[in-house]
Amino acid sequence: MTNQQFMSEMDRLENILFSFALRLTRNYEDAQDLMQETIFRAYKHRDKFAMGTNFKSWSSTIMRNTYINRYRKMKSRKHVNEPVESFLFAVENKSAIANGGEMNMRMEELEDKLRQISEIYSVPFLMFYRGYEYKEIASYLNIPIGTVKSRIFLARKKLKALIGERPAAL
């Protein structure tokens, strides 16, 4: 596809693609950005467009995929709505002492609950928790993988039941 053919096709579909971008983003400025990114990507990959196929579908697919990729990227980033000045404490060279008392108490409570369930369930569960794969656990305990999965599932179920029996807080 030549530059002139590409531009004439894009001019013909500009309003349709922009309305699609507005439906995706629900924001005028974001729709403009998405439209610009789509045109750029379509132009960059115009040699991959097969003549005789539907240009509108091809460019709409590029737009949809661009939107989805941008959405995933934004979702994985942490956004802060406060000005940077509010976070100056993070770059100051003051150290604080971490208090692990509450976490230590919770770990002791969890270890107590693990001792209450049978070793046949707790060993595979702890190995899985520590990062061993099902195959490794099965070979170490000399049992089938299905049994390992079953025991881990049952250990979780038993732990949930035991954790649910917590005494009422005072």
C-alpha positions in Angstrom: 0.0 0.0 0.0 1.4 3.4 -1.0 1.5 6.4 1.2 -1.2 8.1 -0.9 -3.5 5.1 -0.8 -3.0 4.8 3.0 -3.8 8.5 3.6 -6.9 8.4 1.3 -8.2 5.3 3.2 -7.5 6.8 6.6 -9.1 10.1 5.6 -12.2 8.2 4.4 -12.5 6.3 7.8 -11.3 9.0 10.1 -14.8 9.9 11.5 -15.7 6.2 12.0 -12.5 5.4 13.7 -12.7 8.5 16.0 -16.2 7.5 17.1 -14.9 4.0 17.8 -12.1 5.6 19.8 -14.6 7.7 21.8 -16.6 4.6 22.6 -13.5 2.8 23.9 -12.0 5.6 25.9 -15.1 7.7 26.9 -12.9 10.7 26.9 -12.3 13.2 24.0 -8.6 13.8 24.7 -7.9 10.1 25.2 -9.7 9.3 22.0 -7.5 11.8 20.1 -4.4 10.1 21.6 -5.7 6.7 20.7 -6.6 7.9 17.2 -3.0 9.3 16.7 -1.4 6.1 18.0 -3.6 4.0 15.8 -2.7 6.0 12.7 1.0 5.8 13.6 0.9 2.0 14.1 -1.2 1.5 10.9 1.2 3.6 8.9 4.2 1.8 10.4 2.8 -1.6 9.4 1.0 -0.6 6.2 3.1 -3.1 4.3 1.4 -5.9 6.2 -2.0 -4.9 5.0 -3.2 -7.3 2.4 -4.8 -5.4 -0.6 -8.3 -6.5 -1.3 -9.1 -7.0 2.4 -11.2 -4.7 4.7 -9.1 -1.7 5.6 -11.7 -0.6 8.2 -11.5 -3.9 10.0 -7.7 -3.9 9.9 -7.4 -0.4 11.3 -10.2 -1.0 13.9 -8.3 -4.1 15.1 -5.1 -2.0 15.5 -7.1 0.5 17.5 -8.7 -2.0 19.7 -5.4 -3.8 20.4 -3.7 -0.5 21.1 -6.4 0.4 23.6 -6.2 -2.9 25.3 -2.4 -2.8 25.6 -2.6 0.8 27.0 -5.3 -0.3 29.4 -3.2 -3.2 30.7 -0.1 -1.0 31.0 -2.1 1.7 33.0 -3.7 -1.0 35.2 -0.3 -2.4 36.2 1.1 1.0 37.1 0.5 2.5 40.4 -1.1 6.0 40.1 -0.8 8.6 42.7 -3.3 11.4 42.8 -1.5 13.6 45.3 1.2 16.1 44.3 4.9 15.1 44.6 5.5 17.5 47.5 3.3 15.3 49.7 5.8 12.5 49.2 9.0 14.3 50.0 9.3 12.2 53.2 10.1 9.2 50.9 13.3 10.8 49.7 14.4 12.2 53.0 17.3 10.4 54.6 15.5 9.5 57.8 15.3 5.9 58.9 12.4 4.3 60.8 12.5 1.1 62.8 10.2 -1.5 61.4 7.8 -3.2 63.9 7.3 -6.8 63.1 5.5 -7.7 66.3 2.1 -8.1 64.8 3.4 -10.1 61.8 5.3 -12.4 64.2 2.1 -13.0 66.2 0.2 -13.8 63.0 2.9 -16.2 61.8 3.0 -18.0 65.2 -0.8 -18.3 65.0 -0.6 -19.7 61.4 2.2 -22.2 62.5 0.0 -23.3 65.3 -2.9 -23.9 62.9 -0.5 -25.9 60.6 0.5 -28.1 63.5 -3.2 -28.9 64.1 -3.7 -30.4 60.7 -2.2 -33.7 59.8 1.4 -33.9 58.6 0.1 -35.7 55.5 -1.5 -32.4 54.4 0.8 -29.8 56.0 4.1 -31.1 54.4 2.9 -30.8 50.7 1.2 -27.4 51.6 4.4 -26.0 53.1 6.5 -27.2 50.2 4.1 -25.6 47.7 4.1 -22.4 49.8 7.9 -22.3 49.7 7.9 -22.5 45.9 8.3 -26.1 45.1 6.4 -27.3 42.0 3.9 -30.1 42.0 6.4 -32.5 40.3 9.1 -31.8 42.8 6.8 -32.4 45.8 5.5 -35.6 44.2 9.0 -37.0 43.7 10.2 -35.9 47.2 7.2 -37.5 48.9 7.0 -40.4 46.4 3.3 -39.9 45.6 1.4 -39.1 42.4 0.9 -35.4 41.3 -2.8 -35.7 41.6 -2.4 -36.7 45.3 -0.2 -33.7 45.9 -2.8 -31.3 44.4 -5.5 -33.0 46.4 -3.6 -32.7 49.7 -2.7 -29.1 49.1 -6.3 -28.3 48.4 -7.5 -30.1 51.5 -4.8 -28.4 53.6 -6.1 -25.0 52.4 -9.6 -26.1 53.2 -8.7 -27.3 56.7 -6.7 -24.1 57.4 -9.6 -21.9 56.3 -11.8 -23.8 58.6 -9.4 -23.5 61.5 -8.8 -19.8 60.9 -12.5 -19.2 60.8 -12.7 -20.6 64.4 -10.8 -17.7 65.9 -11.8 -16.7 69.4 -13.7 -13.4 69.5 -11.5 -10.3 70.0 -11.6 -8.7 73.5 
